[in-house]
Amino acid sequence: MGKSPPFSVFCFEFSFSASSPQHTNFRRRFPSLHKITSLNQCASSPFSLLDPLPPAIGMAYQSSRLLALPGELLETVALEVALFDPLGPPHHLLPLLLTCRPLNHAFAFTHNPTLYSRMFHCKFDTQAARRRCPGMKHSPAKVAAQLRQYLDTMKHIRACDIYCPNLIDVLWSAFIMLVENDGRNEEQLAWAGLDAFLDEYITTRLLEGRHSIGGWPLESTRNTLVIWLYWLSMTEEKYNAMTVERSRQIMTLISPYAIIAVRYSSFHAPDNHFDFPIGEELLYGPPGEKVMYYDRRITIAAPPIALAAKLLYTSLYEKLPLLVPDDIPRNREHAIQMGYVDVKPTQADYVEFNSRKAVQLRKRGDWDWLSRLSVEQRQKEMDGVWRKDLTSLSSRWDNDWNRWTGCIDPTIDLPLKGVVFTFGSMAGSFAGRMLVPNIGQYGDIARAVVFPETFSDSNPRITFAPVYFQLREHHCINPEEPLATGGVGDGFDDGVNNGWCPRVEFRERHGQLQIYNMESRHMVRYETYVEGRPNSHDEATCKYCIGMHEMEEDEFRERVRARERAESDEDEVMEDDEGADLALELMEVDPAAAAPSRSPSRSSFSSTRSYTDEDEIRSARADVQSALGNSDLDDLLAQAAGYDDASDDGDSDCEEYIENECNGIRDIILTGETSQHHGQAWHHYRFYGRVRKWDGLVTLVRVPVHVPQLGVFIFRGYFVGNANFVGSWRTFSNNIHAGAARGPVRHEQGLRGEANARLKDGG
């Protein structure tokens, strides 16, 4: 990558007049480029962002024999030259642009977006954008605009310009690059010097402006993105190279965000709510921000600063392992020999705890990762549809992206929102730790209006408590009705202190979770999720799928009628079309319901809207087929679908559609326990909880099995990056408004008072 550019490509240039055969041939291949411009007009090209073009003073008009080459070959030459060094701006293209004015004009950024779109696909990762914004893949101009945006971002980062006027735009672009990274984006940001840029900002500007709010660090978008970028760029290599002194410095700077949960929230909407949308009188939080993304302004909310701070704080804290006492039994067998029968950790338990990190760091990508996949898997990765079995690094952040772009205003529920929770994510074994501050010190700090000068790494004093559990997911499959929410039913309390559940009794048996609602005296059944085993979802009975078919039918009817009107104006209506039009008059719903198709999904859980009865659709299909006579309905539907696809101009926006497969899941309940092995070391607990379908927030209630004095704890958090369950804990309270004790909690998934719920083992 440090080699000189291949100037031998240009060794056969020589001057010729504008009337020469070579120039005439070039004009034939590029008919729109007959207006020759000067080099000064290329100032708008992306190279001026990092390597400004020199002035063309006194430059004689000159052309090149390169113009005799076919246009497609010339563009390929330009692309190869631009990619000679794949990292950074395509500065090797500049000599080619300086060859002559026709080439300069032909390959200028404003005249040839296709070239720069191809360049972008070769230098940056694009598969995440295909899934998250399907419309972008149709427009070279929009992709070229993203290239210019990324090059501008890298310019500021490489200059370590932490005071640039558009710093927030730079941070947003870098953030998007990392959550779309599959291997190439991280290399580009490493070339730009992102680590040095972030270190400079955190050391110099993170605490800037805090005196305006009593000395508390600002929860600004700028600070939020910097801490998230610091966490996202924390690879195993960077982590191991960081000194203990530097780790302590970073921990001190971010500790308020990580520890003071009552001031810095970890949630996109308050955890007391389960049902959305909520009333406008309960409006929370700032609105989303407008960010340029493939030449469009999308609305996105900065992720909670507390989540990244907790992940970063805990990972750095884990550099200091728990000391293993030498006056306790070596292992469980030794403990039994010594007469210990009560719960007590052994040296082996401490060693196990130290050997496994609670936080999983980001894995490095591979520049050519796609080429290493099988043909079948490569097709899945490239078709722009989100699936549970995608293997790309960026796909791990799709749920988070959908939260950031779709869970901004809790007073509305966006009809087109991607999946915010991947079913099966919380099924398995988890090992983690909860940060437990000194309650007295923590309470004084949490109640303080002015940031305490005594705040330090020993105030509040922090200890870590190991947390182990095994969870099972149970799914309510459409058309089954989900369990009602808990709380007092005032629109404010949905029962978070009881895992968003009413007073219930759980019984697991025969692959089902039976839930008896002791308040309504009603029984509901959920299917226990097993990896690799399909659930009972059926498009013929799923109310959501039926409703989506109904919507497709409405759209189909309008398309056919529009086509009929257009063709009738020319009196050229085909006989089959007349049959179809006659059939449509007999319909209350459109025939598209008869065609099997993949149903888009609003979220991991199906919609609760009311739908047309399946019998109506079958009756309508029979009427349509009868009216068509010998014409096959399925052929007509396929024909119409093809007509519609052909009419697509490729200029659709990100918000227009999100294609996901309906899985029928309406609600997810979690149950679990501590294993016998870990329970003997750290106490035995039962767990139950629920997943909030609006944003994928998970609530788990932990209940002690044998020692009630241990108390009931409520864990709330997100499965971040499909790798870490991170959030906050609080103690149980019957009063939702009570200021209960709180603290951070995070867990890494392994191999893949009184509580108002009773858990029974099934027979």
HUFEN-V539323 format. One record per residue. N is the residue number from 0. RES is the residue in one small letter. PSI is psi in whole degrees, 0 to 359 (none if undefined). NEAR is the number of other C-alpha atoms within 10 Angstrom. Layout:
N,RES,PSI,NEAR / N,RES,PSI,NEAR
This chain:
0,m,348,9 / 1,g,7,6 / 2,k,161,7 / 3,s,155,9 / 4,p,157,16 / 5,p,78,12 / 6,f,346,11 / 7,s,340,7 / 8,v,330,12 / 9,f,14,14 / 10,c,346,8 / 11,f,23,9 / 12,e,148,15 / 13,f,163,13 / 14,s,148,12 / 15,f,161,15 / 16,s,165,12 / 17,a,343,13 / 18,s,3,8 / 19,s,159,10 / 20,p,324,12 / 21,q,318,19 / 22,h,322,20 / 23,t,319,16 / 24,n,319,15 / 25,f,319,21 / 26,r,328,18 / 27,r,321,14 / 28,r,333,16 / 29,f,71,15 / 30,p,335,11 / 31,s,358,10 / 32,l,29,16 / 33,h,343,14 / 34,k,100,10 / 35,i,130,13 / 36,t,167,14 / 37,s,166,16 / 38,l,331,22 / 39,n,338,13 / 40,q,357,13 / 41,c,9,21 / 42,a,339,16 / 43,s,358,15 / 44,s,161,16 / 45,p,342,25 / 46,f,333,22 / 47,s,347,16 / 48,l,327,19 / 49,l,325,18 / 50,d,89,13 / 51,p,141,15 / 52,l,143,19 / 53,p,153,12 / 54,p,144,11 / 55,a,61,11 / 56,i,127,8 / 57,g,18,6 / 58,m,126,11 / 59,a,151,10 / 60,y,124,13 / 61,q,142,16 / 62,s,180,21 / 63,s,153,20 / 64,r,347,15 / 65,l,333,23 / 66,l,345,21 / 67,a,347,16 / 68,l,153,14 / 69,p,148,14 / 70,g,319,16 / 71,e,321,10 / 72,l,320,11 / 73,l,317,17 / 74,e,323,18 / 75,t,320,13 / 76,v,314,16 / 77,a,319,20 / 78,l,317,19 / 79,e,321,16 / 80,v,316,22 / 81,a,329,22 / 82,l,11,21 / 83,f,320,18 / 84,d,105,18 / 85,p,342,18 / 86,l,139,18 / 87,g,191,20 / 88,p,155,25 / 89,p,62,22 / 90,h,342,20 / 91,h,347,20 / 92,l,340,20 / 93,l,315,18 / 94,p,324,14 / 95,l,321,20 / 96,l,333,20 / 97,l,356,16 / 98,t,310,17 / 99,c,163,24 / 100,r,324,20 / 101,p,318,27 / 102,l,321,23 / 103,n,318,23 / 104,h,318,22 / 105,a,326,22 / 106,f,15,24 / 107,a,151,22 / 108,f,319,23 / 109,t,341,17 / 110,h,341,16 / 111,n,67,16 / 112,p,334,19 / 113,t,318,18 / 114,l,314,21 / 115,y,334,26 / 116,s,315,21 / 117,r,321,16 / 118,m,317,21 / 119,f,316,21 / 120,h,333,15 / 121,c,338,15 / 122,k,335,22 / 123,f,165,23 / 124,d,137,20 / 125,t,350,22 / 126,q,324,24 / 127,a,319,28 / 128,a,327,20 / 129,r,320,19 / 130,r,319,25 / 131,r,337,24 / 132,c,77,20 / 133,p,329,23 / 134,g,340,23 / 135,m,333,24 / 136,k,350,20 / 137,h,352,15 / 138,s,103,17 / 139,p,326,19 / 140,a,321,21 / 141,k,323,20 / 142,v,320,25 / 143,a,322,26 / 144,a,324,23 / 145,q,326,21 / 146,l,312,23 / 147,r,320,22 / 148,q,317,21 / 149,y,322,24 / 150,l,322,22 / 151,d,318,21 / 152,t,314,23 / 153,m,330,26 / 154,k,313,20 / 155,h,322,23 / 156,i,318,26 / 157,r,329,19 / 158,a,357,13 / 159,c,42,20 / 160,d,82,15 / 161,i,1,20 / 162,y,14,10 / 163,c,148,13 / 164,p,328,9 / 165,n,40,11 / 166,l,320,16 / 167,i,321,17 / 168,d,320,18 / 169,v,315,22 / 170,l,320,24 / 171,w,316,21 / 172,s,316,21 / 173,a,321,23 / 174,f,314,19 / 175,i,321,17 / 176,m,320,23 / 177,l,326,22 / 178,v,354,22 / 179,e,9,27 / 180,n,131,26 / 181,d,2,28 / 182,g,326,21 / 183,r,318,26 / 184,n,319,24 / 185,e,326,25 / 186,e,319,21 / 187,q,317,21 / 188,l,327,22 / 189,a,319,18 / 190,w,322,15 / 191,a,345,22 / 192,g,44,18 / 193,l,321,22 / 194,d,314,18 / 195,a,321,14 / 196,f,313,19 / 197,l,320,20 / 198,d,319,15 / 199,e,318,15 / 200,y,312,19 / 201,i,321,19 / 202,t,326,12 / 203,t,321,11 / 204,r,352,14 / 205,l,322,21 / 206,l,8,17 / 207,e,134,13 / 208,g,4,13 / 209,r,339,14 / 210,h,346,13 / 211,s,343,10 / 212,i,45,12 / 213,g,22,13 / 214,g,356,16 / 215,w,138,18 / 216,p,141,21 / 217,l,139,19 / 218,e,56,17 / 219,s,161,11 / 220,t,321,17 / 221,r,310,19 / 222,n,321,21 / 223,t,311,23 / 224,l,324,21 / 225,v,315,24 / 226,i,321,23 / 227,w,318,24 / 228,l,321,23 / 229,y,318,20 / 230,w,315,20 / 231,l,333,20 / 232,s,4,23 / 233,m,91,19 / 234,t,171,15 / 235,e,321,13 / 236,e,315,9 / 237,k,320,11 / 238,y,314,15 / 239,n,332,11 / 240,a,345,9 / 241,m,130,12 / 242,t,159,12 / 243,v,322,14 / 244,e,315,9 / 245,r,323,11 / 246,s,315,17 / 247,r,323,14 / 248,q,315,12 / 249,i,317,17 / 250,m,320,21 / 251,t,320,14 / 252,l,324,18 / 253,i,356,22 / 254,s,323,19 / 255,p,319,21 / 256,y,324,27 / 257,a,329,28 / 258,i,318,26 / 259,i,81,21 / 260,a,332,20 / 261,v,342,17 / 262,r,325,14 / 263,y,102,18 / 264,s,151,20 / 265,s,5,28 / 266,f,152,19 / 267,h,337,22 / 268,a,150,20 / 269,p,145,13 / 270,d,349,21 / 271,n,347,18 / 272,h,141,21 / 273,f,319,27 / 274,d,132,15 / 275,f,155,16 / 276,p,159,14 / 277,i,169,17 / 278,g,150,12 / 279,e,336,11 / 280,e,348,7 / 281,l,27,10 / 282,l,132,12 / 283,y,152,14 / 284,g,164,11 / 285,p,158,10 / 286,p,168,12 / 287,g,170,17 / 288,e,155,15 / 289,k,123,13 / 290,v,138,17 / 291,m,129,16 / 292,y,108,21 / 293,y,50,25 / 294,d,21,15 / 295,r,156,15 / 296,r,113,13 / 297,i,155,16 / 298,t,128,17 / 299,i,145,20 / 300,a,137,21 / 301,a,134,21 / 302,p,155,20 / 303,p,129,20 / 304,i,330,24 / 305,a,326,30 / 306,l,310,30 / 307,a,322,27 / 308,a,320,25 / 309,k,318,28 / 310,l,315,28 / 311,l,315,25 / 312,y,313,24 / 313,t,318,24 / 314,s,322,21 / 315,l,324,19 / 316,y,328,15 / 317,e,354,15 / 318,k,339,16 / 319,l,98,10 / 320,p,158,13 / 321,l,136,13 / 322,l,136,10 / 323,v,113,14 / 324,p,142,12 / 325,d,2,9 / 326,d,21,8 / 327,i,163,15 / 328,p,150,20 / 329,r,319,16 / 330,n,185,14 / 331,r,321,20 / 332,e,319,11 / 333,h,322,13 / 334,a,318,17 / 335,i,320,12 / 336,q,328,10 / 337,m,358,11 / 338,g,11,8 / 339,y,119,13 / 340,v,343,11 / 341,d,171,11 / 342,v,126,13 / 343,k,131,17 / 344,p,149,21 / 345,t,174,23 / 346,q,323,18 / 347,a,326,16 / 348,d,321,21 / 349,y,318,19 / 350,v,318,14 / 351,e,317,11 / 352,f,317,19 / 353,n,333,17 / 354,s,343,10 / 355,r,121,14 / 356,k,142,19 / 357,a,338,27 / 358,v,129,25 / 359,q,121,18 / 360,l,163,19 / 361,r,138,15 / 362,k,144,14 / 363,r,147,18 / 364,g,187,17 / 365,d,126,17 / 366,w,317,18 / 367,d,40,11 / 368,w,325,14 / 369,l,323,17 / 370,s,344,10 / 371,r,0,10 / 372,l,161,13 / 373,s,162,10 / 374,v,317,11 / 375,e,314,8 / 376,q,325,14 / 377,r,320,17 / 378,q,320,12 / 379,k,320,16 / 380,e,335,23 / 381,m,358,15 / 382,d,2,12 / 383,g,12,21 / 384,v,131,18 / 385,w,135,23 / 386,r,158,17 / 387,k,333,13 / 388,d,18,10 / 389,l,146,15 / 390,t,353,15 / 391,s,150,20 / 392,l,320,23 / 393,s,330,22 / 394,s,339,26 / 395,r,341,20 / 396,w,7,22 / 397,d,319,26 / 398,n,317,23 / 399,d,317,25 / 400,w,317,24 / 401,n,329,19 / 402,r,314,25 / 403,w,329,20 / 404,t,344,22 / 405,g,352,26 / 406,c,61,24 / 407,i,313,24 / 408,d,110,21 / 409,p,355,24 / 410,t,356,16 / 411,i,155,14 / 412,d,106,16 / 413,l,132,17 / 414,p,333,12 / 415,l,86,16 / 416,k,134,23 / 417,g,179,27 / 418,v,128,29 / 419,v,352,28 / 420,f,125,28 / 421,t,117,18 / 422,f,142,20 / 423,g,349,17 / 424,s,325,17 / 425,m,10,22 / 426,a,119,23 / 427,g,195,17 / 428,s,138,20 / 429,f,143,22 / 430,a,129,21 / 431,g,199,24 / 432,r,149,21 / 433,m,136,23 / 434,l,124,22 / 435,v,105,20 / 436,p,158,22 / 437,n,120,15 / 438,i,318,15 / 439,g,312,11 / 440,q,317,14 / 441,y,317,22 / 442,g,319,18 / 443,d,318,11 / 444,i,317,19 / 445,a,328,17 / 446,r,350,12 / 447,a,134,11 / 448,v,321,11 / 449,v,136,13 / 450,f,122,18 / 451,p,134,15 / 452,e,341,7 / 453,t,358,10 / 454,f,128,16 / 455,s,185,13 / 456,d,352,12 / 457,s,3,11 / 458,n,101,14 / 459,p,149,21 / 460,r,131,16 / 461,i,134,17 / 462,t,159,12 / 463,f,137,17 / 464,a,126,13 / 465,p,143,17 / 466,v,124,21 / 467,y,141,25 / 468,f,158,24 / 469,q,129,19 / 470,l,153,20 / 471,r,141,21 / 472,e,140,25 / 473,h,128,27 / 474,h,134,25 / 475,c,116,25 / 476,i,126,24 / 477,n,133,25 / 478,p,15,17 / 479,e,149,18 / 480,e,136,14 / 481,p,166,18 / 482,l,141,22 / 483,a,159,15 / 484,t,166,21 / 485,g,211,21 / 486,g,190,23 / 487,v,357,12 / 488,g,29,10 / 489,d,9,7 / 490,g,355,15 / 491,f,321,17 / 492,d,108,20 / 493,d,17,24 / 494,g,37,22 / 495,v,329,26 / 496,n,349,29 / 497,n,33,30 / 498,g,32,32 / 499,w,28,29 / 500,c,152,23 / 501,p,186,23 / 502,r,116,19 / 503,v,167,23 / 504,e,124,16 / 505,f,140,20 / 506,r,123,17 / 507,e,126,20 / 508,r,143,13 / 509,h,42,10 / 510,g,17,13 / 511,q,155,16 / 512,l,115,24 / 513,q,125,20 / 514,i,118,21 / 515,y,116,21 / 516,n,108,19 / 517,m,348,14 / 518,e,315,11 / 519,s,351,11 / 520,r,43,8 / 521,h,142,12 / 522,m,132,14 / 523,v,158,15 / 524,r,134,21 / 525,y,146,24 / 526,e,133,21 / 527,t,125,23 / 528,y,134,19 / 529,v,124,14 / 530,e,128,11 / 531,g,349,6 / 532,r,124,7 / 533,p,151,9 / 534,n,188,15 / 535,s,14,14 / 536,h,134,17 / 537,d,122,15 / 538,e,333,20 / 539,a,338,12 / 540,t,345,15 / 541,c,120,22 / 542,k,326,24 / 543,y,314,29 / 544,c,318,28 / 545,i,317,21 / 546,g,322,20 / 547,m,322,21 / 548,h,319,27 / 549,e,318,23 / 550,m,318,16 / 551,e,324,18 / 552,e,317,20 / 553,d,315,17 / 554,e,319,14 / 555,f,316,21 / 556,r,317,20 / 557,e,322,13 / 558,r,317,16 / 559,v,319,17 / 560,r,322,15 / 561,a,320,12 / 562,r,321,15 / 563,e,316,19 / 564,r,319,13 / 565,a,320,13 / 566,e,328,14 / 567,s,332,12 / 568,d,333,9 / 569,e,3,8 / 570,d,41,10 / 571,e,42,10 / 572,v,127,15 / 573,m,157,12 / 574,e,317,9 / 575,d,324,15 / 576,d,323,16 / 577,e,320,14 / 578,g,320,17 / 579,a,319,23 / 580,d,320,18 / 581,l,319,14 / 582,a,323,20 / 583,l,330,20 / 584,e,337,12 / 585,l,355,13 / 586,m,144,17 / 587,e,333,14 / 588,v,163,24 / 589,d,155,25 / 590,p,353,30 / 591,a,339,26 / 592,a,335,25 / 593,a,339,17 / 594,a,129,14 / 595,p,134,10 / 596,s,162,13 / 597,r,130,14 / 598,s,126,19 / 599,p,153,19 / 600,s,139,24 / 601,r,329,23 / 602,s,191,28 / 603,s,342,27 / 604,f,148,27 / 605,s,161,24 / 606,s,158,19 / 607,t,12,12 / 608,r,162,8 / 609,s,153,10 / 610,y,164,15 / 611,t,145,15 / 612,d,143,14 / 613,e,326,18 / 614,d,325,10 / 615,e,319,13 / 616,i,317,23 / 617,r,321,15 / 618,s,317,13 / 619,a,320,22 / 620,r,317,22 / 621,a,319,15 / 622,d,318,16 / 623,v,314,24 / 624,q,323,18 / 625,s,319,15 / 626,a,329,19 / 627,l,340,20 / 628,g,239,12 / 629,n,345,9 / 630,s,137,14 / 631,d,130,13 / 632,l,317,22 / 633,d,322,15 / 634,d,318,11 / 635,l,318,17 / 636,l,316,17 / 637,a,322,13 / 638,q,315,12 / 639,a,321,17 / 640,a,319,15 / 641,g,320,11 / 642,y,319,13 / 643,d,319,13 / 644,d,321,11 / 645,a,334,10 / 646,s,357,9 / 647,d,126,10 / 648,d,1,10 / 649,g,14,14 / 650,d,29,12 / 651,s,154,16 / 652,d,166,15 / 653,c,323,20 / 654,e,356,16 / 655,e,321,10 / 656,y,151,17 / 657,i,121,22 / 658,e,112,21 / 659,n,156,22 / 660,e,135,20 / 661,c,131,22 / 662,n,358,25 / 663,g,359,27 / 664,i,122,26 / 665,r,333,21 / 666,d,153,22 / 667,i,124,26 / 668,i,143,27 / 669,l,139,23 / 670,t,156,24 / 671,g,189,21 / 672,e,168,21 / 673,t,139,24 / 674,s,160,16 / 675,q,319,11 / 676,h,308,13 / 677,h,331,19 / 678,g,324,19 / 679,q,338,18 / 680,a,318,18 / 681,w,14,17 / 682,h,156,22 / 683,h,134,22 / 684,y,154,23 / 685,r,151,20 / 686,f,144,24 / 687,y,155,25 / 688,g,198,26 / 689,r,160,26 / 690,v,126,25 / 691,r,118,23 / 692,k,340,21 / 693,w,318,27 / 694,d,5,28 / 695,g,13,23 / 696,l,134,23 / 697,v,133,26 / 698,t,130,28 / 699,l,130,26 / 700,v,125,29 / 701,r,121,26 / 702,v,125,24 / 703,p,140,21 / 704,v,317,14 / 705,h,335,10 / 706,v,90,11 / 707,p,334,11 / 708,q,343,8 / 709,l,338,13 / 710,g,161,14 / 711,v,132,20 / 712,f,146,23 / 713,i,118,23 / 714,f,134,26 / 715,r,131,27 / 716,g,182,25 / 717,y,155,24 / 718,f,93,25 / 719,v,129,18 / 720,g,23,20 / 721,n,31,20 / 722,a,324,18 / 723,n,127,21 / 724,f,111,27 / 725,v,142,28 / 726,g,220,30 / 727,s,159,28 / 728,w,157,25 / 729,r,157,20 / 730,t,158,18 / 731,f,141,23 / 732,s,141,19 / 733,n,345,13 / 734,n,113,10 / 735,i,336,17 / 736,h,354,9 / 737,a,144,9 / 738,g,76,14 / 739,a,161,14 / 740,a,143,20 / 741,r,166,23 / 742,g,171,22 / 743,p,155,28 / 744,v,143,30 / 745,r,146,29 / 746,h,150,27 / 747,e,135,22 / 748,q,141,25 / 749,g,217,16 / 750,l,117,8 / 751,r,none,11 / 752,g,239,14 / 753,e,136,13 / 754,a,146,19 / 755,n,42,15 / 756,a,141,21 / 757,r,132,14 / 758,l,126,16 / 759,k,146,11 / 760,d,132,8 / 761,g,163,13 / 762,g,none,7
